[in-house]
Structure formats: C-alpha cells, structure tokens
C-alpha cells in the first residue's frame, strides 16, 4: 500500500517523494514563507496484497472441522449417559447441576481464546517463533486465571441450587464440588489451550484461515474433555473422602 497526496492550492512548489508517498508543497512567493499544506489522501492497495477467499475454499475449510465438532457434541452426550450412573453422581446430585454450568462457562473461554489467537495470526503477529511463544504463553496465563474464577463460580452455583432443591447442605460435598470444578477447569483449559494454539499455528503454515478451523475444533474437544475430567476427578476425590472417613472411624473405634 502507498499514499498518494495532492495539493489543493495553486502555486509553485516542490514535490517530495518517499516510500511511494508524494507530497506537493506550495510556496507562497508574496509572503516568503511556506503556507499551510492541504493534502488529499487515498489508500491504494497493490493487487497482490489482498488475498480473497472463495466460497469453495471457505466451505472446504469449514466442513471437516464442523463435522468433527458435531461428533464431539454427540460424544459428550454419550459420556454423560455413562457417567451419570457412577456412584459419585448418584450420591452427590449437585454434580449434575454443575455439568451444564461448568461446560457452558468454560466453552466461552475456549471460544474467545481461539478467536483472539486467530485474529493475531491473521494480523501477522504469530509469524515468528518468538511472537508465537509470547502470544501463546500470555493467552494461556490469562485463560488459567479465567478458568479458576469460572470453576469457582460454577461450583458455588451448583452448591446453592442443590441446597435449595434438597433443603440440605453438606460441607464435604461442597468442598468436593469446588475442588473438582477448579481442577477440571484448570487442567482442561491448559490442555485445550495448547491444542488450540497448535491448530492455529499449523493452519497458518498451511495457508488456511484459522478462524475457519480453530473455533469448531475447540468446541468439539471442550465439552467431552471437561466432562470426562470432571467425572474422573470427582470420583477420585469421592473415593478419597470415603477412605479417609473409614480410617477416622476405625481409629476412633480402636481407641
């Protein structure tokens, strides 16, 4: 691109040229000094600087990621159908309340991360390895902070809604929900953030628009990964609480 500048005043003057930009200066002979310069600017884009995407290329780039996203959503439903019969889901019903809240809030974080990194890649701010590391580390740090806040808020909502529903509050269940939500949000955000960044960098090297690829893939992996981690972590913590309670009761009976 270059700027073309033309004067709107009559008179004799000099023409300065620098880097494709021309400025005509008008010298006022009668007063002996340079007058105000009035210029008109016009952006002229070179033909090879603008890369247009055709409808066919967009359709090809979007079709496979959206197909994967659809299978990911179905997979999350299948995982939920299996884990809902686990002991921890039957004993602590608040986890069922936590699932949609946590998945929905975390999904927003993954979508915004994919959008931010895709925008930076399209602007050329992720072309060198130094720029890539700086951008990825900064965004992963940000999403970790956001995930901790989101996980805590989701657990609080689940505890409150569960207490309203059952008219009962159990402290160990509240701690389990909070711990499970925080660990799940942190681990899932870190793993999915790395995968999203890798997809965007790879798409950039393959001359594929990251906006067409990164967001559907992040959506497809986000729900199923978060749900699987939440189920596994809550089961591990529930078993640990059970073993700890049994050990305390055993020691108390022996004493």
KAGI-V842292 format. One record per residue. N is the residue number from 1. PSI is psi as a letter, one per 40 degrees, with the letter a starting at -180 (* if undefined). NEAR is the number of other ideal C-beta (glycine too) atoms within 12 Angstrom. D_LAST is the distance of its C-alpha to the last C-alpha in Angstrom with 1 decimal. Layout:
{{N	PSI	NEAR	D_LAST} {N	PSI	NEAR	D_LAST}}
This chain:
{{1	i	16	84.9} {2	i	17	87.4} {3	h	19	88.9} {4	h	21	92.6} {5	h	24	93.9} {6	i	20	97.3} {7	i	26	99.0} {8	e	15	100.3} {9	i	19	103.0} {10	i	13	106.4} {11	i	19	107.6} {12	i	16	107.7} {13	a	21	104.6} {14	i	15	102.6} {15	h	17	100.2} {16	h	15	96.9} {17	h	15	95.0} {18	h	11	91.5} {19	f	11	89.1} {20	e	15	90.9} {21	h	20	91.1} {22	h	23	94.6} {23	h	23	95.3} {24	h	24	98.9} {25	h	24	99.6} {26	h	24	102.7} {27	h	20	104.6} {28	h	17	106.5} {29	d	13	109.9} {30	d	9	111.2} {31	e	11	108.3} {32	f	8	107.5} {33	i	11	103.8} {34	h	17	101.3} {35	i	20	100.6} {36	i	13	97.4} {37	h	21	96.4} {38	h	18	95.9} {39	i	20	94.3} {40	h	16	93.3} {41	i	17	90.3} {42	h	14	89.8} {43	h	15	86.9} {44	h	16	88.3} {45	h	15	85.8} {46	i	11	86.9} {47	d	9	87.0} {48	e	8	84.4} {49	d	11	81.9} {50	h	11	80.8} {51	h	14	78.9} {52	i	12	79.1} {53	h	18	76.8} {54	i	11	78.5} {55	d	10	77.1} {56	d	10	76.8} {57	d	16	74.7} {58	d	18	72.4} {59	d	14	72.0} {60	d	18	71.2} {61	d	27	68.6} {62	d	25	66.9} {63	d	17	67.0} {64	d	18	64.5} {65	d	32	61.8} {66	d	22	62.0} {67	d	18	61.7} {68	d	24	58.6} {69	d	31	57.2} {70	d	19	57.9} {71	d	21	56.0} {72	d	31	53.1} {73	d	24	52.9} {74	d	17	53.0} {75	d	22	50.3} {76	d	31	48.0} {77	d	20	48.5} {78	d	17	47.7} {79	d	27	44.5} {80	d	26	43.5} {81	d	15	44.4} {82	d	17	41.9} {83	e	27	38.9} {84	e	21	39.0} {85	e	14	37.5} {86	i	25	34.5} {87	d	17	31.1} {88	d	31	30.7} {89	d	29	34.1} {90	d	16	33.3} {91	d	21	30.0} {92	g	36	31.2} {93	e	23	34.8} {94	d	39	35.5} {95	d	42	36.0} {96	d	29	39.1} {97	d	28	40.3} {98	d	46	39.6} {99	d	37	41.7} {100	d	23	45.2} {101	d	33	44.6} {102	d	46	43.2} {103	d	38	45.9} {104	d	22	48.7} {105	d	35	47.8} {106	d	47	47.2} {107	d	36	50.5} {108	d	26	52.4} {109	d	39	51.1} {110	d	46	52.2} {111	d	28	55.6} {112	d	28	56.3} {113	d	43	55.3} {114	d	40	57.6} {115	d	23	60.4} {116	d	33	60.1} {117	d	43	60.2} {118	d	34	63.0} {119	d	22	65.0} {120	d	28	64.6} {121	d	37	65.6} {122	d	24	68.7} {123	e	16	69.7} {124	e	13	69.5} {125	e	22	66.6} {126	f	32	64.7} {127	d	17	67.5} {128	i	14	66.4} {129	d	12	63.1} {130	d	12	62.5} {131	d	20	63.0} {132	d	25	60.8} {133	d	15	57.8} {134	d	19	58.3} {135	d	32	58.5} {136	d	31	55.6} {137	d	19	53.2} {138	d	22	54.1} {139	d	36	53.7} {140	d	30	50.4} {141	d	19	49.0} {142	d	21	50.3} {143	d	38	48.9} {144	d	27	45.5} {145	d	19	45.5} {146	d	27	46.9} {147	d	39	44.3} {148	d	28	41.4} {149	d	23	42.9} {150	d	34	43.8} {151	d	39	40.3} {152	d	29	38.7} {153	d	25	41.3} {154	d	38	41.0} {155	d	38	37.2} {156	d	25	37.8} {157	d	27	40.5} {158	d	35	38.3} {159	d	34	35.4} {160	d	20	37.9} {161	d	22	39.8} {162	d	27	36.7} {163	d	21	35.5} {164	d	14	39.0} {165	d	15	39.1} {166	e	16	35.8} {167	f	8	35.5} {168	i	15	31.9} {169	h	18	30.2} {170	h	19	27.0} {171	d	13	26.1} {172	d	21	24.5} {173	d	30	27.7} {174	d	27	29.9} {175	d	23	28.3} {176	d	37	28.7} {177	d	46	32.3} {178	d	31	33.1} {179	d	27	31.7} {180	d	43	33.4} {181	d	43	36.6} {182	d	33	36.8} {183	d	28	36.1} {184	d	45	38.5} {185	d	44	41.2} {186	d	33	41.1} {187	d	26	41.1} {188	d	43	43.7} {189	d	42	45.9} {190	d	32	45.9} {191	d	28	46.7} {192	d	41	49.3} {193	d	40	50.8} {194	d	26	51.5} {195	d	29	52.9} {196	d	44	55.1} {197	d	37	56.4} {198	d	26	57.2} {199	d	37	59.1} {200	d	39	61.1} {201	d	29	62.1} {202	d	20	63.0} {203	d	29	65.0} {204	d	30	66.8} {205	d	16	67.9} {206	e	15	69.1} {207	f	16	71.2} {208	h	28	69.2} {209	h	27	68.4} {210	d	37	64.7} {211	d	30	64.8} {212	e	30	65.7} {213	d	38	62.8} {214	d	45	59.8} {215	d	36	59.0} {216	d	32	58.9} {217	d	40	56.8} {218	d	45	54.3} {219	d	38	54.2} {220	d	34	53.8} {221	d	37	50.9} {222	d	44	49.1} {223	d	36	47.8} {224	d	34	46.8} {225	d	36	45.0} {226	d	47	43.2} {227	d	40	42.1} {228	d	29	40.9} {229	d	37	38.9} {230	d	49	37.4} {231	d	35	36.3} {232	d	24	34.8} {233	d	33	33.0} {234	d	41	31.6} {235	d	26	30.3} {236	d	21	28.7} {237	d	29	26.9} {238	d	30	25.9} {239	d	19	24.4} {240	d	20	22.6} {241	d	28	21.2} {242	d	20	20.1} {243	d	14	18.3} {244	d	17	16.6} {245	d	15	15.5} {246	d	14	14.3} {247	d	14	12.3} {248	d	14	10.7} {249	d	13	10.0} {250	d	12	8.6} {251	d	11	6.1} {252	d	10	5.2} {253	d	9	5.5} {254	d	8	3.8} {255	*	7	0.0}}
